[in-house]
């Protein structure tokens, strides 16, 4: 969470951005703020299986968002990513949600927008070493990442670079092949869920 401090009746308060870009009102002391977060998380858990009118997929690649309407659209961007030394791609479900009465009340009370994102799958590519790291985020915000149970040898660090230049590192035993990562992204797009072809660890 990102926050800016200000005074609230002589006590420090914080502003935070969370849950898909919704901003929580800044004038709230931390104990209340923590309670609100707990309440919103509980609400998300209770409504994570809510019905939606339409679902689209948006790909975040090269610091830009692309609407993905077919496997052909996805393949075009993945082919570009294969040509880079390093690449990161995030495929996210965007939901046209009809909010429930409970959602309207709770999110409206705290000035939050109704969450409109579902599951997402991210892949980090290191084409120099032919390694990839895969992340899956469920619609209740539970995180999973890839692993390789068959890995043998020194568990060295594999470096990845994001489009903004930031570096990430993961253990070799948590990485899969480039083909496995790309196949997983196609599977997610076509089946709306992570596959069992990759070994997953819950964060």
C-alpha contacts under 8 A as a table, 3 or more apart, distances in Angstrom:
res1	aa1	res2	aa2	distance
1	X	16	X	5.72
1	X	17	X	6.04
1	X	18	X	6.43
2	X	15	X	7.34
2	X	16	X	5.16
2	X	17	X	6.01
3	X	14	X	5.50
3	X	15	X	4.59
3	X	16	X	4.66
3	X	17	X	7.35
4	X	14	X	5.49
4	X	15	X	5.38
4	X	16	X	7.51
5	X	12	X	6.28
5	X	13	X	5.65
5	X	14	X	4.84
5	X	15	X	6.91
6	X	12	X	5.81
6	X	13	X	5.57
6	X	14	X	6.60
7	X	10	X	5.68
7	X	11	X	5.57
7	X	12	X	4.98
7	X	13	X	6.04
8	X	11	X	5.03
8	X	12	X	5.92
8	X	13	X	5.91
8	X	27	X	6.28
8	X	28	X	7.16
8	X	29	X	6.83
11	X	29	X	7.17
12	X	29	X	6.79
12	X	30	X	7.80
13	X	26	X	7.00
13	X	27	X	6.43
13	X	28	X	5.81
13	X	29	X	4.79
13	X	30	X	5.96
14	X	26	X	5.97
14	X	27	X	7.50
14	X	28	X	7.14
14	X	29	X	7.24
14	X	30	X	6.93
15	X	23	X	7.58
15	X	24	X	6.44
15	X	25	X	6.70
15	X	26	X	4.50
15	X	27	X	7.71
16	X	23	X	6.19
16	X	24	X	6.03
16	X	26	X	7.58
17	X	21	X	5.78
17	X	22	X	5.86
17	X	23	X	4.73
17	X	24	X	6.62
18	X	21	X	5.47
18	X	22	X	5.65
18	X	23	X	6.54
18	X	24	X	7.88
19	X	22	X	5.74
19	X	115	X	6.68
20	X	115	X	6.32
20	X	116	X	7.66
20	X	117	X	7.15
22	X	112	X	5.41
22	X	113	X	5.60
23	X	111	X	7.61
23	X	112	X	6.38
24	X	110	X	6.78
24	X	111	X	6.58
24	X	112	X	6.49
25	X	28	X	6.91
25	X	110	X	7.21
25	X	111	X	6.88
28	X	32	X	6.44
28	X	33	X	6.10
29	X	32	X	5.67
29	X	33	X	6.16
30	X	33	X	4.77
30	X	34	X	6.02
31	X	34	X	5.23
31	X	35	X	6.38
32	X	35	X	5.06
32	X	36	X	6.19
33	X	36	X	5.09
33	X	37	X	6.32
34	X	37	X	5.18
34	X	38	X	6.35
35	X	38	X	5.14
35	X	39	X	6.22
36	X	39	X	5.03
36	X	40	X	6.13
37	X	40	X	5.16
37	X	41	X	6.08
38	X	41	X	5.17
38	X	42	X	6.19
39	X	42	X	5.13
39	X	43	X	6.18
40	X	43	X	4.95
40	X	44	X	6.15
40	X	106	X	7.81
40	X	107	X	7.84
41	X	44	X	5.06
41	X	45	X	6.28
42	X	45	X	5.10
42	X	46	X	6.29
43	X	46	X	5.07
43	X	47	X	6.09
43	X	103	X	7.61
44	X	47	X	5.09
44	X	48	X	5.51
44	X	140	X	6.45
45	X	48	X	5.30
45	X	140	X	5.59
46	X	49	X	7.48
47	X	50	X	5.13
48	X	139	X	5.95
48	X	140	X	5.83
51	X	97	X	7.14
51	X	98	X	7.50
52	X	55	X	7.34
52	X	95	X	6.33
52	X	96	X	5.74
52	X	97	X	4.55
52	X	98	X	6.13
53	X	95	X	7.43
53	X	96	X	5.39
53	X	97	X	6.03
53	X	98	X	7.02
54	X	95	X	5.92
54	X	96	X	5.07
54	X	97	X	7.53
55	X	93	X	6.42
55	X	94	X	5.65
55	X	95	X	4.65
55	X	96	X	6.27
56	X	67	X	7.55
56	X	68	X	7.47
56	X	69	X	7.48
56	X	93	X	5.73
56	X	94	X	5.09
56	X	95	X	6.50
57	X	67	X	6.11
57	X	68	X	5.38
57	X	69	X	7.08
57	X	91	X	6.54
57	X	92	X	5.56
57	X	93	X	4.73
57	X	94	X	5.88
57	X	189	X	7.55
58	X	65	X	6.23
58	X	66	X	5.44
58	X	67	X	4.61
58	X	68	X	5.65
58	X	91	X	5.72
58	X	92	X	5.38
58	X	93	X	6.55
58	X	94	X	6.91
59	X	64	X	7.99
59	X	65	X	5.47
59	X	66	X	5.00
59	X	67	X	6.36
59	X	68	X	6.58
59	X	89	X	6.82
59	X	90	X	5.55
59	X	91	X	4.46
59	X	92	X	6.43
60	X	63	X	6.38
60	X	64	X	5.55
60	X	65	X	4.58
60	X	66	X	6.48
60	X	89	X	5.71
60	X	90	X	4.98
60	X	91	X	6.40
61	X	64	X	5.47
61	X	65	X	6.48
61	X	66	X	7.65
61	X	77	X	8.00
61	X	88	X	6.61
61	X	89	X	4.99
61	X	90	X	6.79
61	X	163	X	7.70
62	X	88	X	7.83
62	X	89	X	7.92
62	X	163	X	5.46
63	X	163	X	6.34
63	X	164	X	7.41
68	X	71	X	7.70
68	X	73	X	5.67
68	X	74	X	6.15
69	X	73	X	6.48
70	X	73	X	5.25
70	X	74	X	6.64
71	X	74	X	5.05
71	X	75	X	6.02
71	X	186	X	7.02
71	X	189	X	7.60
71	X	190	X	7.81
72	X	75	X	5.01
72	X	76	X	6.30
73	X	76	X	5.40
73	X	77	X	6.88
74	X	77	X	5.48
74	X	78	X	6.24
74	X	186	X	7.66
75	X	78	X	5.05
75	X	79	X	6.03
76	X	79	X	5.29
76	X	80	X	6.63
77	X	80	X	5.16
77	X	81	X	6.34
78	X	81	X	4.90
78	X	82	X	6.22
78	X	182	X	7.36
79	X	82	X	5.09
79	X	83	X	6.76
80	X	83	X	5.38
80	X	84	X	7.06
81	X	84	X	5.43
81	X	86	X	7.63
81	X	87	X	5.72
81	X	88	X	7.87
81	X	125	X	7.92
82	X	85	X	7.77
82	X	87	X	7.89
82	X	127	X	6.86
83	X	127	X	7.91
84	X	87	X	6.35
84	X	127	X	6.87
85	X	125	X	7.85
85	X	126	X	6.08
85	X	127	X	5.01
85	X	128	X	5.64
86	X	124	X	7.56
86	X	125	X	5.39
86	X	126	X	4.84
86	X	127	X	6.02
86	X	128	X	7.64
86	X	160	X	6.34
86	X	161	X	5.83
86	X	162	X	7.51
87	X	124	X	5.94
87	X	125	X	5.08
87	X	126	X	6.99
87	X	160	X	7.68
87	X	161	X	6.66
87	X	162	X	6.32
87	X	163	X	6.79
88	X	122	X	7.20
88	X	123	X	5.71
88	X	124	X	4.46
88	X	125	X	6.12
88	X	161	X	7.44
88	X	162	X	5.69
88	X	163	X	6.80
89	X	122	X	5.56
89	X	123	X	5.48
89	X	124	X	6.71
90	X	120	X	6.87
90	X	121	X	5.72
90	X	122	X	4.20
90	X	123	X	6.61
91	X	120	X	5.50
91	X	121	X	5.31
91	X	122	X	6.25
91	X	185	X	7.62
91	X	189	X	7.95
92	X	117	X	7.04
92	X	118	X	6.87
92	X	119	X	6.08
92	X	120	X	4.19
92	X	121	X	6.54
93	X	117	X	5.65
93	X	118	X	4.89
93	X	119	X	5.65
93	X	120	X	6.20
94	X	116	X	5.85
94	X	117	X	4.77
94	X	118	X	6.19
95	X	116	X	5.02
95	X	117	X	5.77
95	X	118	X	6.61
96	X	116	X	6.68
97	X	116	X	6.41
99	X	102	X	7.96
99	X	103	X	5.81
99	X	104	X	6.24
99	X	114	X	7.15
100	X	103	X	5.14
100	X	104	X	6.27
101	X	104	X	5.16
101	X	105	X	6.20
102	X	105	X	5.17
102	X	106	X	6.14
103	X	106	X	5.31
103	X	107	X	5.73
103	X	108	X	7.73
103	X	114	X	7.22
104	X	107	X	5.58
104	X	108	X	5.47
104	X	114	X	7.61
105	X	108	X	5.24
105	X	109	X	5.90
106	X	109	X	5.14
106	X	110	X	6.59
107	X	110	X	5.41
107	X	111	X	6.00
107	X	112	X	4.82
107	X	113	X	6.38
107	X	114	X	6.51
108	X	111	X	4.95
108	X	112	X	5.97
108	X	113	X	7.46
109	X	112	X	7.74
117	X	139	X	7.63
118	X	138	X	7.25
118	X	139	X	4.83
119	X	136	X	7.57
119	X	137	X	5.59
119	X	138	X	4.77
119	X	139	X	4.70
119	X	192	X	7.84
119	X	193	X	7.73
120	X	136	X	5.93
120	X	137	X	5.21
120	X	138	X	6.82
120	X	139	X	7.96
121	X	134	X	7.31
121	X	135	X	5.67
121	X	136	X	4.51
121	X	137	X	6.30
121	X	185	X	6.88
121	X	188	X	7.37
122	X	134	X	5.75
122	X	135	X	4.99
122	X	136	X	6.40
122	X	185	X	7.92
123	X	132	X	6.67
123	X	133	X	5.68
123	X	134	X	4.53
123	X	135	X	6.32
123	X	181	X	6.48
123	X	182	X	7.85
123	X	185	X	7.88
124	X	132	X	5.44
124	X	133	X	5.10
124	X	134	X	6.46
124	X	160	X	6.46
124	X	161	X	7.82
124	X	162	X	7.88
125	X	130	X	7.64
125	X	131	X	6.26
125	X	132	X	4.60
125	X	133	X	6.76
125	X	160	X	6.67
125	X	178	X	6.80
126	X	129	X	5.78
126	X	130	X	5.78
126	X	131	X	5.22
126	X	132	X	5.96
126	X	159	X	7.25
126	X	160	X	5.86
127	X	130	X	4.50
127	X	131	X	6.42
127	X	178	X	7.43
128	X	131	X	7.86
130	X	177	X	6.17
130	X	178	X	5.84
131	X	158	X	7.82
131	X	175	X	6.08
131	X	176	X	5.84
131	X	177	X	5.02
131	X	178	X	5.66
132	X	175	X	5.35
132	X	176	X	5.26
132	X	177	X	5.67
132	X	178	X	5.38
132	X	181	X	6.26
133	X	145	X	7.47
133	X	146	X	6.28
133	X	170	X	7.56
133	X	174	X	6.79
133	X	175	X	4.88
133	X	176	X	6.32
133	X	181	X	7.31
134	X	145	X	5.63
134	X	146	X	5.22
134	X	175	X	7.53
134	X	176	X	7.87
134	X	181	X	6.38
135	X	143	X	7.20
135	X	144	X	5.79
135	X	145	X	4.45
135	X	146	X	6.53
136	X	143	X	5.87
136	X	144	X	5.11
136	X	145	X	6.17
136	X	194	X	7.10
137	X	140	X	7.97
137	X	141	X	5.74
137	X	142	X	5.70
137	X	143	X	4.63
137	X	144	X	6.38
138	X	141	X	5.23
138	X	142	X	5.22
138	X	143	X	6.48
139	X	142	X	7.28
142	X	202	X	7.67
142	X	203	X	7.65
143	X	202	X	6.01
143	X	203	X	5.47
144	X	200	X	6.04
144	X	201	X	5.38
144	X	202	X	4.36
144	X	203	X	5.52
145	X	174	X	7.62
145	X	200	X	5.53
145	X	201	X	5.37
145	X	202	X	6.57
145	X	203	X	7.07
146	X	174	X	5.53
146	X	175	X	6.36
146	X	176	X	7.19
146	X	198	X	6.50
146	X	199	X	5.77
146	X	200	X	4.78
146	X	201	X	6.24
147	X	173	X	5.87
147	X	174	X	3.76
147	X	175	X	5.75
147	X	176	X	6.99
147	X	198	X	7.40
147	X	199	X	5.36
147	X	200	X	5.88
147	X	201	X	6.63
148	X	151	X	5.55
148	X	173	X	5.15
148	X	174	X	5.52
148	X	175	X	6.21
148	X	176	X	6.37
148	X	199	X	6.45
149	X	173	X	7.12
149	X	199	X	7.29
151	X	172	X	7.76
151	X	173	X	5.53
152	X	155	X	7.90
152	X	173	X	7.95
155	X	171	X	6.01
155	X	172	X	5.52
155	X	173	X	6.13
156	X	171	X	5.80
156	X	172	X	5.58
157	X	169	X	6.10
157	X	170	X	5.51
157	X	171	X	4.60
157	X	172	X	5.83
158	X	169	X	5.48
158	X	170	X	5.35
158	X	171	X	5.89
158	X	172	X	5.86
159	X	167	X	6.87
159	X	168	X	5.81
159	X	169	X	4.44
159	X	170	X	6.62
160	X	167	X	5.73
160	X	168	X	5.08
160	X	169	X	5.95
161	X	165	X	5.96
161	X	166	X	5.69
161	X	167	X	4.50
161	X	168	X	6.06
162	X	165	X	5.34
162	X	166	X	5.35
162	X	167	X	6.36
162	X	168	X	7.65
163	X	166	X	7.40
170	X	174	X	6.68
170	X	175	X	7.49
171	X	174	X	5.33
171	X	175	X	6.88
172	X	175	X	5.22
176	X	180	X	6.33
176	X	181	X	6.73
177	X	180	X	5.18
177	X	181	X	6.39
178	X	181	X	5.21
178	X	182	X	6.21
179	X	182	X	5.19
179	X	183	X	5.97
180	X	183	X	5.11
180	X	184	X	6.12
180	X	198	X	7.67
181	X	184	X	5.06
181	X	185	X	6.47
182	X	185	X	5.15
182	X	186	X	6.48
183	X	186	X	5.16
183	X	187	X	6.16
184	X	187	X	4.96
184	X	188	X	6.14
184	X	194	X	7.17
184	X	195	X	6.79
184	X	197	X	7.88
184	X	198	X	7.81
185	X	188	X	5.10
185	X	189	X	6.25
186	X	189	X	5.14
186	X	190	X	6.19
187	X	190	X	5.20
187	X	191	X	5.73
187	X	192	X	7.56
187	X	193	X	7.52
187	X	194	X	7.16
187	X	195	X	6.80
188	X	191	X	5.25
188	X	192	X	4.87
188	X	193	X	5.08
188	X	194	X	5.57
188	X	195	X	7.30
189	X	192	X	5.63
189	X	193	X	7.88
191	X	194	X	7.91
195	X	198	X	6.57
196	X	199	X	6.85
